[in-house]
Amino acid sequence: MQQQNNILPRIGFVGSGRVGKGLAWGMARSGQRVLAAASRSLASAEQLAARIAGCRALASAQDVVDCSDLVFVTVPDDAIAAVAASLKWREDMAVIHCSGATEVAALSPAAAAGAKVGGFHPLQLFADPEVALAGLPGCTITIEAEAPLLPQLEQLAQSLRCRTLRLPAGCRARYHAAAHYAAGFVITLLNEAAGLWQSFGVDREDTIRALLPLLRGTAASVERSGLAQGLAGTYSRGDIGTLEKHLAELARIGPDALHLYCELALRSIPLGLERGGYDEHHAEAMRERLRRALQS
Ligand SMILES: NC(=O)c1ccc[n+]([C@@H]2O[C@H](COP(=O)([O-])OP(=O)(O)OC[C@H]3O[C@@H](n4cnc5c(N)ncnc54)[C@H](OP(=O)(O)O)[C@@H]3O)[C@@H](O)[C@H]2O)c1
């Protein structure tokens, strides 16, 4: 990737969906030279380019490659390898994908042509590019690349006012699976709560309105105090009486609700212990009740 005499690289996007737009707009806002975009449909590339002075929407991905030093392949995960294989790359450029789970090796056709390759995964939900753009500063971008591309991508992330995390090769699937616990699975758990409240007449919208401030408070507590000291509730204190009430009620609802609760509760006990809320003897008494419920 050319970055001579402090001239910023010419950045292009292949794939103008939610991440392509969010990142391209963020990079342009931070002064980077986002000059070209393509997509499966020209309309998507035009939407991306419309908000960036000097950026062109091009009909062909190859044209984007040919006029860029740094190309972000922001297509769906399953299309990355095919897109990489369909284009002609140069050795004086770099090619990046933004997938959390896909190995950088998906870009091997570009590497075979001598291009530098890497991963640049923003730990942010891009359900809506506008919301993601607003949320970019402060979020972490996980980077997998070798020098000299690595520090260049770190600089790029810093220009977006993002933190950076380096990912060793071969860890992407594990890394990405774990990230779900702070993103999609939180929504899944809210949905679980909504189902339980619905059984006594509270609708989903009211559930979300009621639980979102609790969720924000939880995030703020973790931010302030860390995982163990930030924990609150039954498993921070070790209230066995409350635990038993929960188990009895969830058993009436059914094994699915009961088992999910027990799995989560069992994983909360080490944090309660670390917090100093109870001792190992008390923890074992809680575990014993939860394991028994899991076998029911
Ligand atoms: N969404 C997230 O929260 C998130 C977060 C971090 C990382 N990522 C990663 O970012 C990447 C893009 O995800 P996304 O959520 O932005 O997906 P998306 O919204 O579905 O956008 C993908 C874009 O790629 C275009 N496209 C599809 N096939 C193509 C092809 N063969 N050639 C050129 N363009 C093609 C689509 O074109 P048209 O619009 O023209 O049809 C679409 O605009 C993925 O690797 C994903 O894992 C996503």
The ligand as a MOL file (V3000), in Angstrom:
LIG
                    3D

  0  0  0     0  0            999 V3000
M  V30 BEGIN CTAB
M  V30 COUNTS 48 52 0 0 0
M  V30 BEGIN ATOM
M  V30 1 N -23.2020 -5.7510 10.0980 0
M  V30 2 C -22.3800 -5.8090 11.1190 0
M  V30 3 O -22.7680 -5.5350 12.2630 0
M  V30 4 C -20.9270 -6.1420 10.9070 0
M  V30 5 C -20.0160 -5.7800 11.9200 0
M  V30 6 C -18.6640 -6.0260 11.7170 0
M  V30 7 C -18.2340 -6.6430 10.5510 0
M  V30 8 N -19.1580 -7.0130 9.5820 0 CHG=1
M  V30 9 C -18.6240 -7.6250 8.3610 0
M  V30 10 O -18.6750 -6.6740 7.2960 0
M  V30 11 C -18.8760 -7.3550 6.0420 0
M  V30 12 C -20.0740 -6.7480 5.3210 0
M  V30 13 O -21.2210 -6.9340 6.1400 0
M  V30 14 P -22.5020 -5.9880 6.0370 0
M  V30 15 O -23.2600 -6.1880 7.2970 0
M  V30 16 O -22.0910 -4.6280 5.6020 0 CHG=-1
M  V30 17 O -23.2800 -6.7090 4.8620 0
M  V30 18 P -24.4250 -6.0660 3.9210 0
M  V30 19 O -25.0780 -4.9210 4.5990 0
M  V30 20 O -25.2340 -7.2190 3.4690 0
M  V30 21 O -23.6100 -5.4780 2.7040 0
M  V30 22 C -22.8870 -6.2710 1.8210 0
M  V30 23 C -22.7550 -5.5150 0.5140 0
M  V30 24 O -21.9950 -6.3010 -0.3540 0
M  V30 25 C -22.5650 -6.2040 -1.6430 0
M  V30 26 N -22.2610 -7.4310 -2.3630 0
M  V30 27 C -22.7500 -8.6700 -2.1920 0
M  V30 28 N -22.1570 -9.5310 -3.0170 0
M  V30 29 C -21.2700 -8.8090 -3.7460 0
M  V30 30 C -20.3780 -9.1230 -4.7810 0
M  V30 31 N -20.2530 -10.3730 -5.2320 0
M  V30 32 N -19.6010 -8.1180 -5.2930 0
M  V30 33 C -19.7120 -6.8570 -4.8460 0
M  V30 34 N -20.5700 -6.4990 -3.8610 0
M  V30 35 C -21.3310 -7.4720 -3.3210 0
M  V30 36 C -24.0550 -6.0270 -1.4420 0
M  V30 37 O -24.4670 -5.3840 -2.6140 0
M  V30 38 P -25.7870 -4.5860 -3.0330 0
M  V30 39 O -26.1980 -3.7080 -1.8840 0
M  V30 40 O -25.2930 -3.7970 -4.1500 0
M  V30 41 O -26.7940 -5.6370 -3.3450 0
M  V30 42 C -24.0940 -5.2180 -0.1460 0
M  V30 43 O -24.1410 -3.8510 -0.3930 0
M  V30 44 C -19.0440 -8.8320 6.3780 0
M  V30 45 O -17.8180 -9.4730 6.1950 0
M  V30 46 C -19.4310 -8.8210 7.8440 0
M  V30 47 O -19.0590 -9.9980 8.5290 0
M  V30 48 C -20.4890 -6.7640 9.7400 0
M  V30 END ATOM
M  V30 BEGIN BOND
M  V30 1 1 1 2
M  V30 2 2 2 3
M  V30 3 1 2 4
M  V30 4 1 4 5
M  V30 5 2 4 48
M  V30 6 2 5 6
M  V30 7 1 6 7
M  V30 8 2 7 8
M  V30 9 1 8 9
M  V30 10 1 8 48
M  V30 11 1 9 10
M  V30 12 1 9 46
M  V30 13 1 10 11
M  V30 14 1 11 12
M  V30 15 1 11 44
M  V30 16 1 12 13
M  V30 17 1 13 14
M  V30 18 2 14 15
M  V30 19 1 14 16
M  V30 20 1 14 17
M  V30 21 1 17 18
M  V30 22 2 18 19
M  V30 23 1 18 20
M  V30 24 1 18 21
M  V30 25 1 21 22
M  V30 26 1 22 23
M  V30 27 1 23 24
M  V30 28 1 23 42
M  V30 29 1 24 25
M  V30 30 1 25 26
M  V30 31 1 25 36
M  V30 32 1 26 27
M  V30 33 1 26 35
M  V30 34 2 27 28
M  V30 35 1 28 29
M  V30 36 1 29 30
M  V30 37 2 29 35
M  V30 38 1 30 31
M  V30 39 2 30 32
M  V30 40 1 32 33
M  V30 41 2 33 34
M  V30 42 1 34 35
M  V30 43 1 36 37
M  V30 44 1 36 42
M  V30 45 1 37 38
M  V30 46 2 38 39
M  V30 47 1 38 40
M  V30 48 1 38 41
M  V30 49 1 42 43
M  V30 50 1 44 45
M  V30 51 1 44 46
M  V30 52 1 46 47
M  V30 END BOND
M  V30 END CTAB
M  END
